[in-house]
Amino acid sequence: MRDARFRQYFWIFIVVLAAVLLKIRIGGSVPYPTSYDKLPGGEIRVHVTAKAVPSNSVGEAWNLEKHVQNGQVIYTANLYMNGHEQLLFPGIGVKQKTPEGVLYASNGKIRFNGQDYEAVDLFVNRDGSAGYIDFAKQKTS
């Protein structure tokens, strides 16, 4: 009787642990940003500015950050929740340069309200103070 109860608790523990690990691996869902543009084709555009997010801020905040590594400049759009960085979406290659700024290819995944999206473009204006990141709905197979 005692062994049967132990096995039952053991399997309950394993199932709960598997669910937690799956949730961590897949990631949680975040609400749509308070301010975003819906583009044709179902894409979402989130505007970002180069301002620090205070560690005591409440709720969701997006910003644009410039990183310099080995003389190379990398811009990232970052999602903060309650003052802590949650996700970062880097500009990984120049797609187009215009007088207004630079359009980079981007990557990274996010889930808005249960729908999976993938970062596709990161635009940074000429002085690096603002821009936007575009997310496309992830294709399901």
N, C-alpha and C positions, 0 to 999 in steps of 0.2 A: 504494500500500500504506500509506504513511504517512498520507494523508488519510483512508482508511477506518478506520484505528485511532483517529485523532483524533475522527472522527465517532462512533465507538463509545463512546469515553470521554466525549465531550460528552453523549450521550444518557443514559448511565449517571448522569452528574452531574445532569442535569435531573430524572431520575426520583427520585433520592435527595433532591434539593432539594425537589421537590414533596411527597414523603412527609413530610419534616421540617416543611414549612409546614402541611401538613394536620394533623399531630399537634399543632402549636402552636395552630392555630385551633380544633380540636376539644377539645383539652385532654386531659390524662392521666386515668387512672382512679385513684381513691384507695380504700384499703380501707374497709370499714365502720368507724365509730368503735368504740373499745374498749368504750364504754358507750353504748347507745342503746335506745330503745323502739320496738318494731314495733307500729304502730297498725292498726286495721281498715282495709281498703281498700289495704293495701300501703304506707301512709305510714311514714316514719321520723321519730322525734323525737330530736333531739340536745339534751341539757341543756348550758347555758352559764352561766358565772359571770363576774362582773366582776373578773377578776384579770389582771394583766399576764403575758404569756408571755415569759420570759427569752430573750434572743437565743442563749444557749448550750443551750437545751432540745433534747432529742433526741426524734424521732418526731412524732406528730400531737398537736395540742392545739387546743381550741376555747375561745373566750372571748366575752364580751359587752362592747362598748365604747359609751360615750356620747360623741357629738360635738355641739358647739354651733356652729352657723353662722348668722350674722345673727339671733341671738336665737332660733333654732329648734333644738329638741333632736331629734337623730336617733340611734337606737340601731342597732347593727349586730352581727350574729353573725359571727365571723371564724374561719377555719380557718388554723392555722399548721402548717407542716412544718419541723422542725428549727430552730425559733425565727424563721422568716421567714413573714410573712403571705402566704398563697397566694390565698385567696378571701374575699370579704366579701359578706354578705347583709343589706341594709338593711331597716329597717322603713319602709315608704313611705306608710302611711296608717292611721289608727286604725280598726279594725274593731269593737272593743268595749272598754268600760271597765268593770271590776269592782272590788270592794273589794280583791281580791288583786293586781290589776295591770292592765296594758293589753295588749290583743292587737292587733298591727299586721299589715297585709298585708305580704308580703315578696316579693322576686323574686331571681332568679339561678339558674344551672344548675350542677350538679355530677354527676359520674359516680362512683357507688360500685360497685366490682367489676364494671365494664363495663355497669352499668345506669344509664341517664340519669334524673336526678331534677331537680325544680324546687322552689325554696323557695316556700312558700305562706303560712306564718304565722310571726310572731316574737312571742313572749310575753315581757314584762318585768314582774317583780314590782314591787310598790308602791315599794320603796326603790331599785330599779334595780340590785340586787346580783346577781340571777340571773334565769334564764328558760329558754326553750327555743326551738328552731326546728324547724318541721315541713317535711319534704320529701315531695312526692308524685311517684310514678312519672310520667315524662314520657310522654305519649301519642304513639305512633308512627303516622305516617300511611301 
